[in-house]
Amino acid sequence: MKTATHYQHLKCTNDTNGNPRRVFVLYDAAGNIAQAIDEGYGGKPESCRGLIELPSYNIAPAERRDLLKAYRAA
């Protein structure tokens, strides 16, 4: 995994059952996506500690799904 230096909290509307759909995206120093982490009910993941926080914003559910599919940690 690339070494992350920044993170961003991206938010969607809740699903039809009321479950949250949010993702933390970690970026390397060059601005490339290093990892995407599904928030679920866990809140901010430990891997975000000590990183620079970028502004949060809202995204479409399909964008969240695509980020997690492409960059979720194995």
HTML snippet that shows the backbone in 3Dmol.js (N, CA, C, O; Angstrom):
<script src="https://3Dmol.org/build/3Dmol-min.js"></script>
<div id="view" style="width:600px;height:400px;position:relative"></div>
<script>
const pdb = `
ATOM      1  N   MET A   1       0.840  -1.187   0.000  1.00  0.00           N
ATOM      2  CA  MET A   1       0.000   0.000   0.000  1.00  0.00           C
ATOM      3  C   MET A   1       0.883   1.247   0.000  1.00  0.00           C
ATOM      4  O   MET A   1       1.930   1.271   0.646  1.00  0.00           O
ATOM      5  N   LYS A   2       0.464   2.264  -0.713  1.00  0.00           N
ATOM      6  CA  LYS A   2       1.163   3.545  -0.719  1.00  0.00           C
ATOM      7  C   LYS A   2       1.034   4.179   0.665  1.00  0.00           C
ATOM      8  O   LYS A   2       0.050   3.948   1.369  1.00  0.00           O
ATOM      9  N   THR A   3       2.019   4.970   1.049  1.00  0.00           N
ATOM     10  CA  THR A   3       1.974   5.640   2.343  1.00  0.00           C
ATOM     11  C   THR A   3       1.032   6.844   2.259  1.00  0.00           C
ATOM     12  O   THR A   3       1.239   7.758   1.461  1.00  0.00           O
ATOM     13  N   ALA A   4       0.008   6.824   3.091  1.00  0.00           N
ATOM     14  CA  ALA A   4      -0.993   7.893   3.078  1.00  0.00           C
ATOM     15  C   ALA A   4      -0.505   9.088   3.889  1.00  0.00           C
ATOM     16  O   ALA A   4       0.138   8.929   4.927  1.00  0.00           O
ATOM     17  N   THR A   5      -0.819  10.289   3.400  1.00  0.00           N
ATOM     18  CA  THR A   5      -0.475  11.522   4.107  1.00  0.00           C
ATOM     19  C   THR A   5      -1.703  12.383   4.393  1.00  0.00           C
ATOM     20  O   THR A   5      -1.661  13.245   5.272  1.00  0.00           O
ATOM     21  N   HIS A   6      -2.800  12.158   3.657  1.00  0.00           N
ATOM     22  CA  HIS A   6      -4.029  12.942   3.787  1.00  0.00           C
ATOM     23  C   HIS A   6      -5.226  11.993   3.760  1.00  0.00           C
ATOM     24  O   HIS A   6      -5.132  10.874   3.254  1.00  0.00           O
ATOM     25  N   TYR A   7      -6.343  12.450   4.306  1.00  0.00           N
ATOM     26  CA  TYR A   7      -7.579  11.684   4.167  1.00  0.00           C
ATOM     27  C   TYR A   7      -8.759  12.624   3.965  1.00  0.00           C
ATOM     28  O   TYR A   7      -8.701  13.811   4.287  1.00  0.00           O
ATOM     29  N   GLN A   8      -9.828  12.057   3.423  1.00  0.00           N
ATOM     30  CA  GLN A   8     -11.051  12.813   3.149  1.00  0.00           C
ATOM     31  C   GLN A   8     -12.247  11.940   3.496  1.00  0.00           C
ATOM     32  O   GLN A   8     -12.255  10.745   3.199  1.00  0.00           O
ATOM     33  N   HIS A   9     -13.253  12.530   4.119  1.00  0.00           N
ATOM     34  CA  HIS A   9     -14.471  11.829   4.505  1.00  0.00           C
ATOM     35  C   HIS A   9     -15.556  12.161   3.481  1.00  0.00           C
ATOM     36  O   HIS A   9     -16.002  13.305   3.394  1.00  0.00           O
ATOM     37  N   LEU A  10     -15.973  11.172   2.718  1.00  0.00           N
ATOM     38  CA  LEU A  10     -16.989  11.368   1.682  1.00  0.00           C
ATOM     39  C   LEU A  10     -18.294  10.735   2.150  1.00  0.00           C
ATOM     40  O   LEU A  10     -18.302   9.619   2.671  1.00  0.00           O
ATOM     41  N   LYS A  11     -19.392  11.454   1.961  1.00  0.00           N
ATOM     42  CA  LYS A  11     -20.668  11.039   2.536  1.00  0.00           C
ATOM     43  C   LYS A  11     -21.741  10.891   1.462  1.00  0.00           C
ATOM     44  O   LYS A  11     -21.783  11.655   0.497  1.00  0.00           O
ATOM     45  N   CYS A  12     -22.605   9.897   1.646  1.00  0.00           N
ATOM     46  CA  CYS A  12     -23.786   9.674   0.796  1.00  0.00           C
ATOM     47  C   CYS A  12     -25.019   9.722   1.693  1.00  0.00           C
ATOM     48  O   CYS A  12     -24.916   9.821   2.916  1.00  0.00           O
ATOM     49  N   THR A  13     -26.152   9.653   1.076  1.00  0.00           N
ATOM     50  CA  THR A  13     -27.382   9.488   1.841  1.00  0.00           C
ATOM     51  C   THR A  13     -27.396   8.074   2.424  1.00  0.00           C
ATOM     52  O   THR A  13     -26.733   7.180   1.900  1.00  0.00           O
ATOM     53  N   ASN A  14     -28.146   7.873   3.500  1.00  0.00           N
ATOM     54  CA  ASN A  14     -28.283   6.533   4.066  1.00  0.00           C
ATOM     55  C   ASN A  14     -29.019   5.626   3.083  1.00  0.00           C
ATOM     56  O   ASN A  14     -29.764   6.100   2.225  1.00  0.00           O
ATOM     57  N   ASP A  15     -28.801   4.315   3.217  1.00  0.00           N
ATOM     58  CA  ASP A  15     -29.514   3.385   2.335  1.00  0.00           C
ATOM     59  C   ASP A  15     -30.972   3.272   2.771  1.00  0.00           C
ATOM     60  O   ASP A  15     -31.378   3.919   3.735  1.00  0.00           O
ATOM     61  N   THR A  16     -31.752   2.468   2.082  1.00  0.00           N
ATOM     62  CA  THR A  16     -33.194   2.379   2.352  1.00  0.00           C
ATOM     63  C   THR A  16     -33.504   1.833   3.744  1.00  0.00           C
ATOM     64  O   THR A  16     -34.609   2.031   4.248  1.00  0.00           O
ATOM     65  N   ASN A  17     -32.545   1.147   4.372  1.00  0.00           N
ATOM     66  CA  ASN A  17     -32.732   0.633   5.726  1.00  0.00           C
ATOM     67  C   ASN A  17     -32.214   1.595   6.792  1.00  0.00           C
ATOM     68  O   ASN A  17     -32.260   1.290   7.983  1.00  0.00           O
ATOM     69  N   GLY A  18     -31.724   2.747   6.366  1.00  0.00           N
ATOM     70  CA  GLY A  18     -31.217   3.742   7.299  1.00  0.00           C
ATOM     71  C   GLY A  18     -29.754   3.572   7.665  1.00  0.00           C
ATOM     72  O   GLY A  18     -29.247   4.283   8.532  1.00  0.00           O
ATOM     73  N   ASN A  19     -29.071   2.642   7.018  1.00  0.00           N
ATOM     74  CA  ASN A  19     -27.658   2.417   7.301  1.00  0.00           C
ATOM     75  C   ASN A  19     -26.796   3.495   6.650  1.00  0.00           C
ATOM     76  O   ASN A  19     -27.078   3.918   5.528  1.00  0.00           O
ATOM     77  N   PRO A  20     -25.747   3.944   7.344  1.00  0.00           N
ATOM     78  CA  PRO A  20     -24.884   4.998   6.782  1.00  0.00           C
ATOM     79  C   PRO A  20     -24.081   4.487   5.599  1.00  0.00           C
ATOM     80  O   PRO A  20     -23.698   3.318   5.545  1.00  0.00           O
ATOM     81  N   ARG A  21     -23.831   5.389   4.648  1.00  0.00           N
ATOM     82  CA  ARG A  21     -22.977   5.080   3.504  1.00  0.00           C
ATOM     83  C   ARG A  21     -21.942   6.192   3.415  1.00  0.00           C
ATOM     84  O   ARG A  21     -22.147   7.215   2.761  1.00  0.00           O
ATOM     85  N   ARG A  22     -20.820   5.958   4.097  1.00  0.00           N
ATOM     86  CA  ARG A  22     -19.743   6.942   4.115  1.00  0.00           C
ATOM     87  C   ARG A  22     -18.423   6.208   3.910  1.00  0.00           C
ATOM     88  O   ARG A  22     -18.287   5.034   4.255  1.00  0.00           O
ATOM     89  N   VAL A  23     -17.471   6.912   3.350  1.00  0.00           N
ATOM     90  CA  VAL A  23     -16.175   6.301   3.066  1.00  0.00           C
ATOM     91  C   VAL A  23     -15.056   7.291   3.397  1.00  0.00           C
ATOM     92  O   VAL A  23     -15.180   8.494   3.164  1.00  0.00           O
ATOM     93  N   PHE A  24     -13.974   6.762   3.940  1.00  0.00           N
ATOM     94  CA  PHE A  24     -12.755   7.538   4.147  1.00  0.00           C
ATOM     95  C   PHE A  24     -11.812   7.201   3.014  1.00  0.00           C
ATOM     96  O   PHE A  24     -11.537   6.027   2.765  1.00  0.00           O
ATOM     97  N   VAL A  25     -11.308   8.221   2.315  1.00  0.00           N
ATOM     98  CA  VAL A  25     -10.358   8.018   1.225  1.00  0.00           C
ATOM     99  C   VAL A  25      -9.010   8.554   1.693  1.00  0.00           C
ATOM    100  O   VAL A  25      -8.899   9.707   2.109  1.00  0.00           O
ATOM    101  N   LEU A  26      -7.982   7.699   1.620  1.00  0.00           N
ATOM    102  CA  LEU A  26      -6.630   8.071   2.010  1.00  0.00           C
ATOM    103  C   LEU A  26      -5.818   8.338   0.752  1.00  0.00           C
ATOM    104  O   LEU A  26      -5.885   7.586  -0.220  1.00  0.00           O
ATOM    105  N   TYR A  27      -5.044   9.431   0.786  1.00  0.00           N
ATOM    106  CA  TYR A  27      -4.245   9.863  -0.366  1.00  0.00           C
ATOM    107  C   TYR A  27      -2.767   9.846  -0.004  1.00  0.00           C
ATOM    108  O   TYR A  27      -2.397  10.081   1.146  1.00  0.00           O
ATOM    109  N   ASP A  28      -1.919   9.564  -1.004  1.00  0.00           N
ATOM    110  CA  ASP A  28      -0.480   9.670  -0.791  1.00  0.00           C
ATOM    111  C   ASP A  28      -0.039  11.119  -1.013  1.00  0.00           C
ATOM    112  O   ASP A  28      -0.865  11.981  -1.313  1.00  0.00           O
ATOM    113  N   ALA A  29       1.249  11.384  -0.867  1.00  0.00           N
ATOM    114  CA  ALA A  29       1.771  12.753  -0.974  1.00  0.00           C
ATOM    115  C   ALA A  29       1.558  13.362  -2.357  1.00  0.00           C
ATOM    116  O   ALA A  29       1.498  14.584  -2.491  1.00  0.00           O
ATOM    117  N   ALA A  30       1.442  12.519  -3.387  1.00  0.00           N
ATOM    118  CA  ALA A  30       1.235  13.010  -4.754  1.00  0.00           C
ATOM    119  C   ALA A  30      -0.245  13.228  -5.071  1.00  0.00           C
ATOM    120  O   ALA A  30      -0.579  13.683  -6.165  1.00  0.00           O
ATOM    121  N   GLY A  31      -1.130  12.909  -4.133  1.00  0.00           N
ATOM    122  CA  GLY A  31      -2.561  13.095  -4.351  1.00  0.00           C
ATOM    123  C   GLY A  31      -3.252  11.898  -4.960  1.00  0.00           C
ATOM    124  O   GLY A  31      -4.422  11.985  -5.333  1.00  0.00           O
ATOM    125  N   ASN A  32      -2.552  10.774  -5.069  1.00  0.00           N
ATOM    126  CA  ASN A  32      -3.160   9.549  -5.592  1.00  0.00           C
ATOM    127  C   ASN A  32      -3.892   8.820  -4.474  1.00  0.00           C
ATOM    128  O   ASN A  32      -3.478   8.871  -3.316  1.00  0.00           O
ATOM    129  N   ILE A  33      -4.969   8.151  -4.817  1.00  0.00           N
ATOM    130  CA  ILE A  33      -5.712   7.387  -3.817  1.00  0.00           C
ATOM    131  C   ILE A  33      -4.884   6.181  -3.397  1.00  0.00           C
ATOM    132  O   ILE A  33      -4.452   5.384  -4.230  1.00  0.00           O
ATOM    133  N   ALA A  34      -4.669   6.061  -2.082  1.00  0.00           N
ATOM    134  CA  ALA A  34      -3.920   4.937  -1.533  1.00  0.00           C
ATOM    135  C   ALA A  34      -4.865   3.847  -1.036  1.00  0.00           C
ATOM    136  O   ALA A  34      -4.550   2.660  -1.122  1.00  0.00           O
ATOM    137  N   GLN A  35      -6.035   4.257  -0.510  1.00  0.00           N
ATOM    138  CA  GLN A  35      -6.966   3.297   0.073  1.00  0.00           C
ATOM    139  C   GLN A  35      -8.321   3.951   0.277  1.00  0.00           C
ATOM    140  O   GLN A  35      -8.407   5.162   0.479  1.00  0.00           O
ATOM    141  N   ALA A  36      -9.382   3.152   0.227  1.00  0.00           N
ATOM    142  CA  ALA A  36     -10.734   3.595   0.573  1.00  0.00           C
ATOM    143  C   ALA A  36     -11.251   2.676   1.673  1.00  0.00           C
ATOM    144  O   ALA A  36     -11.161   1.453   1.569  1.00  0.00           O
ATOM    145  N   ILE A  37     -11.793   3.279   2.725  1.00  0.00           N
ATOM    146  CA  ILE A  37     -12.246   2.513   3.890  1.00  0.00           C
ATOM    147  C   ILE A  37     -13.711   2.829   4.155  1.00  0.00           C
ATOM    148  O   ILE A  37     -14.069   3.989   4.355  1.00  0.00           O
ATOM    149  N   ASP A  38     -14.556   1.808   4.158  1.00  0.00           N
ATOM    150  CA  ASP A  38     -15.972   1.970   4.464  1.00  0.00           C
ATOM    151  C   ASP A  38     -16.106   2.320   5.948  1.00  0.00           C
ATOM    152  O   ASP A  38     -15.556   1.625   6.802  1.00  0.00           O
ATOM    153  N   GLU A  39     -16.834   3.393   6.253  1.00  0.00           N
ATOM    154  CA  GLU A  39     -16.982   3.803   7.645  1.00  0.00           C
ATOM    155  C   GLU A  39     -17.873   2.854   8.419  1.00  0.00           C
ATOM    156  O   GLU A  39     -17.557   2.504   9.556  1.00  0.00           O
ATOM    157  N   GLY A  40     -18.974   2.432   7.833  1.00  0.00           N
ATOM    158  CA  GLY A  40     -19.919   1.600   8.573  1.00  0.00           C
ATOM    159  C   GLY A  40     -20.354   2.317   9.836  1.00  0.00           C
ATOM    160  O   GLY A  40     -20.662   3.508   9.805  1.00  0.00           O
ATOM    161  N   TYR A  41     -20.380   1.590  10.955  1.00  0.00           N
ATOM    162  CA  TYR A  41     -20.716   2.201  12.240  1.00  0.00           C
ATOM    163  C   TYR A  41     -19.480   2.450  13.089  1.00  0.00           C
ATOM    164  O   TYR A  41     -19.593   2.848  14.248  1.00  0.00           O
ATOM    165  N   GLY A  42     -18.296   2.220  12.521  1.00  0.00           N
ATOM    166  CA  GLY A  42     -17.060   2.301  13.289  1.00  0.00           C
ATOM    167  C   GLY A  42     -16.496   3.683  13.491  1.00  0.00           C
ATOM    168  O   GLY A  42     -15.616   3.860  14.333  1.00  0.00           O
ATOM    169  N   GLY A  43     -16.964   4.670  12.757  1.00  0.00           N
ATOM    170  CA  GLY A  43     -16.394   6.003  12.891  1.00  0.00           C
ATOM    171  C   GLY A  43     -15.057   6.106  12.176  1.00  0.00           C
ATOM    172  O   GLY A  43     -14.739   5.291  11.310  1.00  0.00           O
ATOM    173  N   LYS A  44     -14.288   7.101  12.541  1.00  0.00           N
ATOM    174  CA  LYS A  44     -13.003   7.352  11.873  1.00  0.00           C
ATOM    175  C   LYS A  44     -12.037   6.205  12.165  1.00  0.00           C
ATOM    176  O   LYS A  44     -11.808   5.869  13.327  1.00  0.00           O
ATOM    177  N   PRO A  45     -11.466   5.601  11.114  1.00  0.00           N
ATOM    178  CA  PRO A  45     -10.557   4.479  11.325  1.00  0.00           C
ATOM    179  C   PRO A  45      -9.220   4.915  11.916  1.00  0.00           C
ATOM    180  O   PRO A  45      -8.804   6.064  11.767  1.00  0.00           O
ATOM    181  N   GLU A  46      -8.566   3.990  12.580  1.00  0.00           N
ATOM    182  CA  GLU A  46      -7.267   4.225  13.201  1.00  0.00           C
ATOM    183  C   GLU A  46      -6.240   4.706  12.180  1.00  0.00           C
ATOM    184  O   GLU A  46      -5.356   5.493  12.518  1.00  0.00           O
ATOM    185  N   SER A  47      -6.346   4.242  10.940  1.00  0.00           N
ATOM    186  CA  SER A  47      -5.370   4.596   9.912  1.00  0.00           C
ATOM    187  C   SER A  47      -5.426   6.073   9.510  1.00  0.00           C
ATOM    188  O   SER A  47      -4.545   6.541   8.788  1.00  0.00           O
ATOM    189  N   CYS A  48      -6.438   6.813   9.959  1.00  0.00           N
ATOM    190  CA  CYS A  48      -6.532   8.248   9.677  1.00  0.00           C
ATOM    191  C   CYS A  48      -5.801   9.101  10.711  1.00  0.00           C
ATOM    192  O   CYS A  48      -5.578  10.292  10.494  1.00  0.00           O
ATOM    193  N   ARG A  49      -5.433   8.494  11.826  1.00  0.00           N
ATOM    194  CA  ARG A  49      -4.746   9.258  12.886  1.00  0.00           C
ATOM    195  C   ARG A  49      -3.416   9.797  12.375  1.00  0.00           C
ATOM    196  O   ARG A  49      -2.629   9.076  11.759  1.00  0.00           O
ATOM    197  N   GLY A  50      -3.186  11.057  12.638  1.00  0.00           N
ATOM    198  CA  GLY A  50      -1.932  11.689  12.263  1.00  0.00           C
ATOM    199  C   GLY A  50      -1.879  12.176  10.824  1.00  0.00           C
ATOM    200  O   GLY A  50      -0.882  12.773  10.415  1.00  0.00           O
ATOM    201  N   LEU A  51      -2.929  11.935  10.048  1.00  0.00           N
ATOM    202  CA  LEU A  51      -2.963  12.388   8.661  1.00  0.00           C
ATOM    203  C   LEU A  51      -3.628  13.751   8.576  1.00  0.00           C
ATOM    204  O   LEU A  51      -4.389  14.129   9.466  1.00  0.00           O
ATOM    205  N   ILE A  52      -3.350  14.479   7.527  1.00  0.00           N
ATOM    206  CA  ILE A  52      -3.965  15.783   7.286  1.00  0.00           C
ATOM    207  C   ILE A  52      -5.377  15.559   6.756  1.00  0.00           C
ATOM    208  O   ILE A  52      -5.572  14.804   5.804  1.00  0.00           O
ATOM    209  N   GLU A  53      -6.362  16.213   7.370  1.00  0.00           N
ATOM    210  CA  GLU A  53      -7.756  16.061   6.948  1.00  0.00           C
ATOM    211  C   GLU A  53      -8.098  17.066   5.851  1.00  0.00           C
ATOM    212  O   GLU A  53      -7.877  18.268   6.000  1.00  0.00           O
ATOM    213  N   LEU A  54      -8.636  16.557   4.760  1.00  0.00           N
ATOM    214  CA  LEU A  54      -9.113  17.397   3.662  1.00  0.00           C
ATOM    215  C   LEU A  54     -10.600  17.661   3.858  1.00  0.00           C
ATOM    216  O   LEU A  54     -11.244  16.944   4.624  1.00  0.00           O
ATOM    217  N   PRO A  55     -11.167  18.667   3.191  1.00  0.00           N
ATOM    218  CA  PRO A  55     -12.599  18.950   3.348  1.00  0.00           C
ATOM    219  C   PRO A  55     -13.466  17.753   2.952  1.00  0.00           C
ATOM    220  O   PRO A  55     -13.157  17.021   2.013  1.00  0.00           O
ATOM    221  N   SER A  56     -14.548  17.581   3.690  1.00  0.00           N
ATOM    222  CA  SER A  56     -15.517  16.526   3.389  1.00  0.00           C
ATOM    223  C   SER A  56     -16.530  17.036   2.381  1.00  0.00           C
ATOM    224  O   SER A  56     -16.767  18.240   2.283  1.00  0.00           O
ATOM    225  N   TYR A  57     -17.119  16.130   1.641  1.00  0.00           N
ATOM    226  CA  TYR A  57     -18.214  16.526   0.760  1.00  0.00           C
ATOM    227  C   TYR A  57     -19.102  15.336   0.443  1.00  0.00           C
ATOM    228  O   TYR A  57     -18.750  14.189   0.722  1.00  0.00           O
ATOM    229  N   ASN A  58     -20.247  15.619  -0.137  1.00  0.00           N
ATOM    230  CA  ASN A  58     -21.227  14.587  -0.469  1.00  0.00           C
ATOM    231  C   ASN A  58     -20.954  14.018  -1.855  1.00  0.00           C
ATOM    232  O   ASN A  58     -20.570  14.739  -2.776  1.00  0.00           O
ATOM    233  N   ILE A  59     -21.160  12.708  -1.984  1.00  0.00           N
ATOM    234  CA  ILE A  59     -21.009  12.028  -3.264  1.00  0.00           C
ATOM    235  C   ILE A  59     -22.224  11.142  -3.503  1.00  0.00           C
ATOM    236  O   ILE A  59     -23.007  10.892  -2.587  1.00  0.00           O
ATOM    237  N   ALA A  60     -22.376  10.677  -4.717  1.00  0.00           N
ATOM    238  CA  ALA A  60     -23.465   9.771  -5.070  1.00  0.00           C
ATOM    239  C   ALA A  60     -23.129   8.359  -4.578  1.00  0.00           C
ATOM    240  O   ALA A  60     -21.956   7.995  -4.505  1.00  0.00           O
ATOM    241  N   PRO A  61     -24.145   7.565  -4.243  1.00  0.00           N
ATOM    242  CA  PRO A  61     -23.895   6.192  -3.806  1.00  0.00           C
ATOM    243  C   PRO A  61     -23.065   5.367  -4.803  1.00  0.00           C
ATOM    244  O   PRO A  61     -22.252   4.538  -4.395  1.00  0.00           O
ATOM    245  N   ALA A  62     -23.265   5.591  -6.083  1.00  0.00           N
ATOM    246  CA  ALA A  62     -22.499   4.847  -7.093  1.00  0.00           C
ATOM    247  C   ALA A  62     -21.010   5.210  -7.028  1.00  0.00           C
ATOM    248  O   ALA A  62     -20.157   4.350  -7.244  1.00  0.00           O
ATOM    249  N   GLU A  63     -20.695   6.471  -6.734  1.00  0.00           N
ATOM    250  CA  GLU A  63     -19.289   6.881  -6.599  1.00  0.00           C
ATOM    251  C   GLU A  63     -18.642   6.193  -5.402  1.00  0.00           C
ATOM    252  O   GLU A  63     -17.496   5.749  -5.474  1.00  0.00           O
ATOM    253  N   ARG A  64     -19.389   6.108  -4.299  1.00  0.00           N
ATOM    254  CA  ARG A  64     -18.895   5.417  -3.103  1.00  0.00           C
ATOM    255  C   ARG A  64     -18.617   3.959  -3.417  1.00  0.00           C
ATOM    256  O   ARG A  64     -17.555   3.435  -3.081  1.00  0.00           O
ATOM    257  N   ARG A  65     -19.567   3.311  -4.057  1.00  0.00           N
ATOM    258  CA  ARG A  65     -19.415   1.897  -4.412  1.00  0.00           C
ATOM    259  C   ARG A  65     -18.178   1.684  -5.290  1.00  0.00           C
ATOM    260  O   ARG A  65     -17.407   0.751  -5.066  1.00  0.00           O
ATOM    261  N   ASP A  66     -17.995   2.546  -6.281  1.00  0.00           N
ATOM    262  CA  ASP A  66     -16.861   2.414  -7.190  1.00  0.00           C
ATOM    263  C   ASP A  66     -15.527   2.633  -6.460  1.00  0.00           C
ATOM    264  O   ASP A  66     -14.554   1.927  -6.725  1.00  0.00           O
ATOM    265  N   LEU A  67     -15.482   3.608  -5.542  1.00  0.00           N
ATOM    266  CA  LEU A  67     -14.263   3.835  -4.768  1.00  0.00           C
ATOM    267  C   LEU A  67     -13.900   2.613  -3.930  1.00  0.00           C
ATOM    268  O   LEU A  67     -12.747   2.183  -3.906  1.00  0.00           O
ATOM    269  N   LEU A  68     -14.891   2.064  -3.249  1.00  0.00           N
ATOM    270  CA  LEU A  68     -14.629   0.903  -2.401  1.00  0.00           C
ATOM    271  C   LEU A  68     -14.221  -0.313  -3.233  1.00  0.00           C
ATOM    272  O   LEU A  68     -13.354  -1.088  -2.827  1.00  0.00           O
ATOM    273  N   LYS A  69     -14.839  -0.473  -4.379  1.00  0.00           N
ATOM    274  CA  LYS A  69     -14.508  -1.606  -5.232  1.00  0.00           C
ATOM    275  C   LYS A  69     -13.069  -1.512  -5.746  1.00  0.00           C
ATOM    276  O   LYS A  69     -12.368  -2.521  -5.816  1.00  0.00           O
ATOM    277  N   ALA A  70     -12.637  -0.323  -6.099  1.00  0.00           N
ATOM    278  CA  ALA A  70     -11.315  -0.133  -6.701  1.00  0.00           C
ATOM    279  C   ALA A  70     -10.197  -0.026  -5.664  1.00  0.00           C
ATOM    280  O   ALA A  70      -9.071  -0.443  -5.938  1.00  0.00           O
ATOM    281  N   TYR A  71     -10.484   0.528  -4.469  1.00  0.00           N
ATOM    282  CA  TYR A  71      -9.400   0.869  -3.546  1.00  0.00           C
ATOM    283  C   TYR A  71      -9.525   0.283  -2.146  1.00  0.00           C
ATOM    284  O   TYR A  71      -8.756   0.656  -1.261  1.00  0.00           O
ATOM    285  N   ARG A  72     -10.455  -0.607  -1.924  1.00  0.00           N
ATOM    286  CA  ARG A  72     -10.601  -1.207  -0.594  1.00  0.00           C
ATOM    287  C   ARG A  72      -9.356  -2.033  -0.274  1.00  0.00           C
ATOM    288  O   ARG A  72      -8.811  -2.718  -1.139  1.00  0.00           O
ATOM    289  N   ALA A  73      -8.920  -1.957   0.978  1.00  0.00           N
ATOM    290  CA  ALA A  73      -7.744  -2.746   1.388  1.00  0.00           C
ATOM    291  C   ALA A  73      -8.089  -4.229   1.381  1.00  0.00           C
ATOM    292  O   ALA A  73      -9.190  -4.638   1.748  1.00  0.00           O
ATOM    293  N   ALA A  74      -7.130  -5.002   0.961  1.00  0.00           N
ATOM    294  CA  ALA A  74      -7.339  -6.464   0.876  1.00  0.00           C
ATOM    295  C   ALA A  74      -7.299  -7.095   2.244  1.00  0.00           C
ATOM    296  O   ALA A  74      -7.455  -8.310   2.368  1.00  0.00           O
TER     297      ALA A  74
END
`;
const viewer = $3Dmol.createViewer("view");
viewer.addModel(pdb, "pdb");
viewer.setStyle({}, {cartoon: {color: "spectrum"}});
viewer.zoomTo();
viewer.render();
</script>
